[in-house]
Amino acid sequence: LCEIDMSGILPPEALSPFMDEIKRREYQRKRRVKQ
């Protein structure tokens, strides 16, 4: 699985439906790094 940060390409309103998912994955990734 490859995640690409599209925030630099797409306008914020294009990402807004996915913000919850993006934040959740970011949180999970940071938590995994700490372990």
Buried (B, 14 or more C-beta within 10 A) or exposed (E): EEEEEEEEEEEEEEBEEEEEEBEEEEEEEEEEEEE
